[in-house]
Amino acid sequence: MKITRFAPSPTGNLHIGGVRTALFNFVFSKQVGGLFLIRIEDTDRERSKKEYEEDIISGLEWLGISADKTPIRQSERSDVYQKAAEKLIDSGNAYWCDCSPEDLEAMREQQMAAGKKPMYDGRSRDLGLERSKNTVLRLATPIDGETIVKDLIRGDITFKNSELDDLILLRSDGTPTYHFCNVVDDYDQGITTVIRGEDHISNTPRQIHIQKALGYNELEYAHLPLVLGEDKKRLSKRHAATSLNAYKEMGFTKESIINALALLGWSTENEIFSMNELIKSFNLKNVQKGAAVFDLKRFNWVSSQHLAKLNDDAFIEAIHPFMEDEGIDDVAPNYKEILIAMRTSKTNLKEIAYATRPFFFELEEYDEKGVNKFLKGSLETLTFALETLSKISEWNETELDMALINVRDYFNLPIPKVNQPMRIALVGSTISPSLGLTLELFGKEKSLERIKKAIDFIS
């Protein structure tokens, strides 16, 4: 049975790059009827916070990425690591080293001066030192030969053992290092397949050496392309929001987030899909080797497609919290009709909710660009339109559309020259549902009032 894991460090809120890694691990395991596990790598005591751990787990659960077993924490497994260390010492695969920081720095300087790669030279390997407060435990890495990483995405990656030094397993205070904990935990959790970012490629041969020294089975590996901004630098806040919470708060649904992140470095014919559809179609062989560029426009497009797929009731339910944030109650006149009409106006729930404000509150201002382009110079058109609309007795979309056609014909104007000034008068900008529907939703009294206000503004 295949078993994958997501092993975050709780030193910050859940990053969307981490979400993608967790997603690919989850989908791969479900596709083959395996297990998906979570491990909290919290050995950095100063930076690890309980609130970050809770944020990571709750965020993944909100997305539907739940662990099949209770997550474990490295901070609670010290005894396990110590036993594994003793096994390495007893087998002769690890040794104590008492080199001081000054010794190591001098060694590195000499190596660089000689044009060599700076690395530990194994000078304590055969000294038979005993453990003390000044010693660290190092792995006796093979000196000759090669280590081949069999990557499910990239194929075989070969490393010369002579370029891999004797890494530290236990620090002088007895605490285990990342590589050591990682290998021991993967073994204890029964992990078969490690899917993680390509920045871990150089770690993999080191971890394979630890596995072999402990007599563990070698694992499958798949290294995902890094998520970069459009400038091809690692994704950061200067490119776009980076935490899952930010996208959740912006009103992106979990379905759209899963869909958009799955497309970061993975391709498929059908670009809009559900979690279940992703599980059916996912294939690691279709994951690209090159970097995945985060495109906010594409993210927004995916979101708009998922919002369009929601039925009316599901959409109303999803946007309800964001309407509450805007202070708009669901008993307001035409509440549901307005929301359904506005659902394609923006690409996320928060922006859609904000865009409905002109229907429920008095207009605070007009869009400056729209005023300059459409509203100024439309005094005669709006005045005639006001007179025409005031005579309508059946205030519905069909009658209103006919009246707008009459206004255009009277002045022989193209549609934007009539409709856009009207939109700005009604909602303050050029973004609204079809103009006839917008007028109907406002009602006759409010529509005429807004048009009069725009005429006064122009005058």
C-alpha positions as CSV (number, residue, x, y, z in Angstrom):
1,M,0.0,0.0,0.0
2,K,1.2,3.5,-0.9
3,I,1.6,5.9,2.0
4,T,2.4,9.6,1.5
5,R,2.9,12.4,4.0
6,F,2.9,16.2,4.3
7,A,5.5,17.4,6.8
8,P,5.3,21.1,7.4
9,S,7.2,23.2,10.0
10,P,4.8,25.3,12.1
11,T,6.8,28.5,11.8
12,G,4.2,30.4,9.8
13,N,0.7,30.3,8.3
14,L,0.0,27.6,5.7
15,H,1.6,28.7,2.4
16,I,-0.1,28.0,-0.9
17,G,3.1,26.2,-2.1
18,G,2.7,23.9,0.9
19,V,-1.0,23.4,0.1
20,R,0.0,22.3,-3.4
21,T,2.5,19.8,-2.0
22,A,-0.1,18.5,0.5
23,L,-2.7,18.3,-2.3
24,F,-0.4,16.2,-4.6
25,N,0.4,13.8,-1.8
26,F,-3.2,13.5,-0.9
27,V,-4.4,12.9,-4.4
28,F,-1.7,10.4,-5.2
29,S,-2.5,8.3,-2.1
30,K,-6.2,8.4,-2.8
31,Q,-5.8,7.4,-6.4
32,V,-4.0,4.2,-5.4
33,G,-6.1,3.4,-2.4
34,G,-3.3,4.4,0.0
35,L,-3.0,6.6,3.1
36,F,-2.2,10.3,3.5
37,L,-0.4,11.3,6.7
38,I,0.6,14.6,8.3
39,R,3.8,15.1,10.4
40,I,4.5,18.3,12.2
41,E,8.2,19.0,12.1
42,D,8.4,21.3,15.1
43,T,12.0,20.8,16.3
44,D,12.8,24.5,15.8
45,R,11.6,25.4,19.3
46,E,12.0,29.1,19.0
47,R,10.0,29.6,15.7
48,S,7.5,26.7,16.0
49,K,4.1,27.9,17.3
50,K,1.0,25.9,18.3
51,E,-1.2,28.5,16.5
52,Y,0.6,27.8,13.2
53,E,0.2,24.1,13.6
54,E,-3.5,24.6,14.2
55,D,-3.7,26.9,11.2
56,I,-2.0,24.3,8.9
57,I,-4.2,21.4,10.0
58,S,-7.5,23.3,10.0
59,G,-6.7,24.9,6.6
60,L,-6.0,21.5,5.0
61,E,-9.2,20.1,6.5
62,W,-11.2,23.0,5.1
63,L,-9.9,22.1,1.7
64,G,-10.9,18.4,2.3
65,I,-7.2,17.3,2.7
66,S,-7.5,15.4,5.9
67,A,-4.9,13.0,7.4
68,D,-5.9,9.3,7.6
69,K,-4.2,9.0,11.0
70,T,-3.6,11.4,13.9
71,P,-0.7,13.8,13.0
72,I,2.5,13.2,14.9
73,R,4.9,15.8,16.2
74,Q,8.7,15.5,16.1
75,S,8.9,17.4,19.5
76,E,7.3,14.4,21.1
77,R,9.6,11.7,19.6
78,S,13.0,12.4,21.2
79,D,13.3,8.8,22.6
80,V,12.7,7.4,19.1
81,Y,15.5,9.4,17.6
82,Q,17.9,8.6,20.4
83,K,17.3,4.8,19.9
84,A,18.0,5.2,16.2
85,A,21.2,7.1,17.0
86,E,22.3,4.3,19.3
87,K,21.7,1.8,16.5
88,L,24.0,3.8,14.2
89,I,26.7,4.1,16.8
90,D,26.6,0.4,17.6
91,S,26.8,-0.6,13.9
92,G,29.8,1.7,13.3
93,N,27.8,3.9,10.9
94,A,28.1,7.0,13.0
95,Y,30.8,8.6,15.1
96,W,31.4,11.4,17.5
97,C,33.2,14.6,16.3
98,D,34.6,17.3,18.5
99,C,35.6,19.8,15.9
100,S,35.0,23.4,17.1
101,P,33.3,26.0,14.9
102,E,36.7,27.7,14.5
103,D,38.2,24.4,13.3
104,L,35.5,24.0,10.8
105,E,35.8,27.5,9.5
106,A,39.5,27.2,9.1
107,M,39.0,23.9,7.2
108,R,36.5,25.5,4.8
109,E,38.8,28.4,4.1
110,Q,41.6,26.1,3.3
111,Q,39.5,24.1,0.9
112,M,38.2,27.1,-0.9
113,A,41.7,28.5,-1.2
114,A,42.7,25.3,-2.9
115,G,39.7,25.5,-5.2
116,K,37.8,22.6,-3.5
117,K,34.2,22.3,-2.5
118,P,33.9,23.3,1.3
119,M,32.8,20.3,3.2
120,Y,33.6,18.3,6.3
121,D,36.7,16.2,5.7
122,G,35.9,13.4,8.1
123,R,38.9,14.1,10.3
124,S,37.2,12.7,13.4
125,R,35.9,9.5,11.7
126,D,38.6,7.1,13.0
127,L,39.5,8.8,16.3
128,G,37.0,6.7,18.4
129,L,35.9,9.7,20.4
130,E,33.4,9.4,23.2
131,R,30.3,11.4,23.6
132,S,30.7,14.7,25.5
133,K,29.1,18.1,25.8
134,N,31.4,19.2,23.0
135,T,30.7,16.5,20.5
136,V,28.2,16.0,17.7
137,L,27.2,12.7,16.1
138,R,28.1,12.4,12.4
139,L,27.0,9.8,9.8
140,A,29.9,7.8,8.3
141,T,28.9,8.6,4.7
142,P,30.2,6.2,2.0
143,I,33.3,7.7,0.4
144,D,33.3,5.9,-2.9
145,G,30.6,5.1,-5.5
146,E,27.4,6.9,-6.4
147,T,23.9,7.3,-5.0
148,I,21.1,7.3,-7.5
149,V,17.8,9.0,-6.7
150,K,15.0,7.3,-8.7
151,D,12.6,10.3,-9.2
152,L,9.1,9.6,-10.4
153,I,9.0,13.0,-12.2
154,R,12.6,13.6,-13.2
155,G,14.0,10.1,-13.7
156,D,17.3,9.0,-12.2
157,I,19.4,11.7,-10.5
158,T,23.0,10.6,-9.8
159,F,25.2,12.0,-6.9
160,K,28.8,11.1,-6.3
161,N,29.3,10.0,-2.7
162,S,32.6,11.8,-2.5
163,E,30.8,15.1,-2.8
164,L,28.5,14.3,0.2
165,D,30.2,14.9,3.6
166,D,29.5,13.3,7.0
167,L,26.4,15.2,8.0
168,I,25.5,15.8,11.6
169,L,22.8,13.6,13.1
170,L,22.8,14.8,16.7
171,R,23.9,18.3,17.8
172,S,26.2,18.8,20.9
173,D,23.1,19.3,23.1
174,G,21.7,16.0,21.9
175,T,18.9,17.3,19.7
176,P,18.4,15.6,16.4
177,T,18.8,17.3,13.0
178,Y,16.3,17.7,10.2
179,H,17.7,14.9,8.0
180,F,17.9,12.4,10.8
181,C,14.3,13.0,12.1
182,N,13.0,13.0,8.6
183,V,14.3,9.5,7.8
184,V,13.4,8.0,11.2
185,D,9.8,9.4,11.0
186,D,9.3,8.3,7.4
187,Y,10.2,4.7,8.5
188,D,8.1,4.8,11.6
189,Q,5.1,6.1,9.7
190,G,5.5,3.5,7.0
191,I,5.9,6.1,4.3
192,T,6.5,4.6,0.8
193,T,6.4,7.7,-1.4
194,V,7.8,11.2,-0.7
195,I,6.4,13.9,-2.9
196,R,8.0,17.3,-2.1
197,G,9.5,20.4,-3.7
198,E,12.6,20.3,-5.9
199,D,14.5,22.3,-3.3
200,H,14.8,19.0,-1.4
201,I,16.6,17.2,-4.2
202,S,20.0,17.8,-2.7
203,N,18.7,16.4,0.6
204,T,17.6,13.1,-0.8
205,P,21.0,11.3,-1.3
206,R,21.9,12.2,2.3
207,Q,18.6,10.8,3.6
208,I,19.2,7.6,1.5
209,H,22.5,7.2,3.2
210,I,20.8,7.4,6.6
211,Q,18.2,4.9,5.5
212,K,20.8,2.4,4.4
213,A,22.9,2.9,7.5
214,L,19.7,2.1,9.6
215,G,18.7,-0.8,7.4
216,Y,15.5,0.9,6.2
217,N,13.9,0.3,2.8
218,E,14.5,3.0,0.2
219,L,11.5,5.2,-0.7
220,E,10.0,6.5,-3.9
221,Y,10.6,10.1,-4.5
222,A,8.9,12.8,-6.7
223,H,10.2,16.3,-6.6
224,L,7.7,19.0,-7.6
225,P,8.7,22.2,-9.5
226,L,9.0,25.2,-7.3
227,V,6.2,27.8,-7.5
228,L,7.6,31.1,-8.8
229,G,6.2,34.6,-9.4
230,E,5.9,35.9,-12.9
231,D,9.4,37.4,-12.6
232,K,10.7,33.8,-12.1
233,K,11.7,34.4,-8.5
234,R,10.3,32.4,-5.6
235,L,6.7,33.3,-4.9
236,S,6.4,35.9,-2.3
237,K,4.0,38.6,-1.1
238,R,5.3,41.0,-3.8
239,H,3.8,38.8,-6.4
240,A,0.5,37.9,-4.8
241,A,-1.0,36.7,-1.5
242,T,0.9,33.6,-0.4
243,S,-1.1,32.2,2.5
244,L,-4.2,29.9,2.2
245,N,-6.0,32.2,4.7
246,A,-5.6,35.2,2.4
247,Y,-7.3,33.4,-0.5
248,K,-10.0,32.1,1.8
249,E,-10.6,35.6,3.2
250,M,-10.7,37.0,-0.3
251,G,-13.6,34.7,-1.1
252,F,-12.1,32.1,-3.3
253,T,-13.9,28.8,-2.8
254,K,-12.0,25.7,-1.7
255,E,-12.9,24.1,-5.1
256,S,-11.3,26.9,-7.0
257,I,-8.2,26.9,-4.8
258,I,-7.7,23.2,-5.2
259,N,-8.2,23.5,-9.0
260,A,-5.9,26.4,-9.4
261,L,-3.1,24.9,-7.3
262,A,-3.3,21.6,-9.0
263,L,-2.6,23.3,-12.3
264,L,0.7,24.7,-10.9
265,G,3.1,22.4,-12.6
266,W,0.6,19.8,-13.7
267,S,-1.4,19.7,-16.9
268,T,-4.6,18.1,-18.0
269,E,-7.0,18.5,-20.9
270,N,-9.9,19.6,-18.8
271,E,-8.7,22.6,-16.8
272,I,-11.8,22.9,-14.6
273,F,-12.4,19.9,-12.2
274,S,-13.5,18.9,-8.7
275,M,-11.4,17.1,-6.2
276,N,-12.9,13.7,-7.2
277,E,-12.2,14.4,-10.8
278,L,-8.6,15.4,-10.0
279,I,-8.1,12.1,-8.1
280,K,-9.3,10.2,-11.1
281,S,-7.1,12.0,-13.7
282,F,-4.0,12.9,-11.7
283,N,-0.7,11.4,-13.0
284,L,2.8,12.3,-11.7
285,K,4.2,11.7,-15.1
286,N,2.3,14.8,-16.3
287,V,4.0,17.0,-13.7
288,Q,6.5,19.3,-15.4
289,K,10.1,19.5,-14.5
290,G,10.4,23.3,-15.0
291,A,9.3,25.9,-12.5
292,A,5.5,26.5,-12.1
293,V,4.7,30.2,-12.6
294,F,1.9,31.5,-10.4
295,D,-0.5,33.5,-12.6
296,L,-3.1,35.5,-10.7
297,K,-5.2,36.1,-13.8
298,R,-5.4,32.3,-14.3
299,F,-6.3,31.8,-10.7
300,N,-9.1,34.4,-11.0
301,W,-10.3,32.7,-14.2
302,V,-10.5,29.3,-12.5
303,S,-12.4,30.9,-9.7
304,S,-14.9,32.5,-12.0
305,Q,-15.5,29.1,-13.7
306,H,-16.2,27.4,-10.4
307,L,-18.6,30.2,-9.3
308,A,-20.4,29.8,-12.5
309,K,-20.9,26.1,-11.9
310,L,-22.6,26.6,-8.5
311,N,-26.4,26.4,-8.5
312,D,-28.2,29.5,-7.2
313,D,-28.8,28.2,-3.7
314,A,-25.1,27.0,-3.3
315,F,-23.9,30.4,-4.5
316,I,-26.2,32.3,-2.1
317,E,-25.0,30.1,0.8
318,A,-21.3,30.6,-0.2
319,I,-21.4,34.4,-0.4
320,H,-23.6,34.9,2.7
321,P,-20.7,35.4,5.1
322,F,-19.2,38.1,2.8
323,M,-22.6,39.8,2.5
324,E,-22.7,39.9,6.3
325,D,-19.3,41.5,6.4
326,E,-20.7,44.2,4.1
327,G,-23.5,44.7,6.5
328,I,-26.1,43.5,4.1
329,D,-28.9,41.4,5.5
330,D,-30.6,38.6,3.5
331,V,-34.0,40.1,4.1
332,A,-33.1,43.2,2.0
333,P,-35.4,43.8,-1.0
334,N,-34.4,41.7,-4.1
335,Y,-31.5,40.2,-2.1
336,K,-31.3,36.9,-4.0
337,E,-32.1,38.4,-7.4
338,I,-29.3,41.0,-7.0
339,L,-26.8,38.4,-6.0
340,I,-27.6,36.1,-8.8
341,A,-27.4,39.0,-11.3
342,M,-24.0,40.1,-9.9
343,R,-22.4,36.7,-9.6
344,T,-20.3,37.1,-12.8
345,S,-19.3,40.7,-12.0
346,K,-16.1,39.7,-10.2
347,T,-14.0,36.6,-9.7
348,N,-14.3,36.0,-6.0
349,L,-17.0,36.2,-3.4
350,K,-15.6,39.1,-1.4
351,E,-15.4,41.3,-4.4
352,I,-18.8,40.3,-5.7
353,A,-20.3,41.1,-2.2
354,Y,-18.7,44.5,-2.3
355,A,-19.9,45.2,-5.8
356,T,-23.5,44.7,-4.7
357,R,-23.3,47.6,-2.3
358,P,-24.8,50.2,-4.7
359,F,-28.0,48.1,-4.7
360,F,-28.4,48.2,-0.9
361,F,-26.8,51.6,0.1
362,E,-26.7,55.1,-1.2
363,L,-24.0,55.9,-3.7
364,E,-20.9,57.3,-2.1
365,E,-19.1,58.3,-5.2
366,Y,-18.7,57.8,-9.0
367,D,-15.8,56.0,-10.6
368,E,-13.6,58.8,-11.8
369,K,-12.5,57.1,-15.0
370,G,-16.1,56.3,-15.9
371,V,-17.1,59.9,-15.2
372,N,-14.5,61.3,-17.5
373,K,-15.1,58.7,-20.3
374,F,-18.9,58.4,-20.2
375,L,-20.8,60.6,-17.8
376,K,-19.4,64.0,-18.8
377,G,-21.1,65.1,-22.0
378,S,-24.1,62.8,-21.4
379,L,-26.4,65.5,-19.9
380,E,-28.8,65.6,-22.8
381,T,-28.9,61.8,-23.1
382,L,-29.6,61.2,-19.4
383,T,-32.3,64.0,-19.3
384,F,-34.1,62.4,-22.2
385,A,-33.7,58.9,-20.7
386,L,-35.1,60.2,-17.4
387,E,-38.2,61.6,-19.2
388,T,-38.7,58.4,-21.2
389,L,-38.3,56.0,-18.3
390,S,-40.6,58.1,-16.0
391,K,-43.5,57.3,-18.5
392,I,-43.1,53.5,-18.2
393,S,-45.9,51.9,-16.2
394,E,-44.8,48.2,-16.4
395,W,-41.3,48.4,-14.8
396,N,-39.7,45.2,-16.1
397,E,-36.6,44.2,-18.0
398,T,-38.4,43.8,-21.3
399,E,-40.1,47.2,-21.3
400,L,-37.0,48.9,-20.0
401,D,-34.8,47.4,-22.7
402,M,-37.3,48.7,-25.3
403,A,-37.2,52.2,-23.7
404,L,-33.4,52.2,-23.9
405,I,-33.5,51.3,-27.6
406,N,-35.8,54.3,-28.1
407,V,-33.2,56.6,-26.4
408,R,-30.4,55.3,-28.6
409,D,-32.5,55.6,-31.7
410,Y,-33.5,59.2,-30.8
411,F,-29.9,60.3,-30.6
412,N,-28.5,57.7,-33.1
413,L,-26.0,56.7,-30.5
414,P,-24.1,53.4,-30.1
415,I,-25.0,51.2,-27.1
416,P,-22.1,52.3,-24.8
417,K,-23.0,56.0,-25.2
418,V,-26.4,55.4,-23.6
419,N,-25.9,52.4,-21.3
420,Q,-22.6,53.3,-19.7
421,P,-23.7,56.8,-18.4
422,M,-26.8,55.1,-17.1
423,R,-24.8,52.4,-15.3
424,I,-22.6,55.0,-13.7
425,A,-25.7,56.9,-12.6
426,L,-27.2,53.8,-11.1
427,V,-24.2,51.9,-9.5
428,G,-21.3,54.4,-9.7
429,S,-19.3,52.4,-12.2
430,T,-19.6,50.7,-15.6
431,I,-19.9,47.2,-13.9
432,S,-23.5,45.9,-13.5
433,P,-25.8,43.3,-14.9
434,S,-27.6,44.0,-18.1
435,L,-29.0,47.6,-17.9
436,G,-32.6,46.6,-18.2
437,L,-32.2,44.1,-15.4
438,T,-30.3,46.6,-13.3
439,L,-33.1,49.1,-13.6
440,E,-35.7,46.5,-12.7
441,L,-33.8,45.5,-9.6
442,F,-33.5,49.1,-8.4
443,G,-37.2,49.7,-9.0
444,K,-38.7,52.8,-10.7
445,E,-38.4,55.2,-7.8
446,K,-34.8,54.5,-6.9
447,S,-33.7,54.4,-10.6
448,L,-35.2,57.8,-11.4
449,E,-33.7,59.2,-8.2
450,R,-30.2,58.0,-9.2
451,I,-30.5,59.3,-12.7
452,K,-31.6,62.7,-11.4
453,K,-28.7,62.7,-9.0
454,A,-26.3,62.0,-11.9
455,I,-27.8,64.9,-13.9
456,D,-27.3,67.2,-11.0
457,F,-23.7,66.0,-10.7
458,I,-23.0,66.8,-14.4
459,S,-24.7,70.2,-14.1
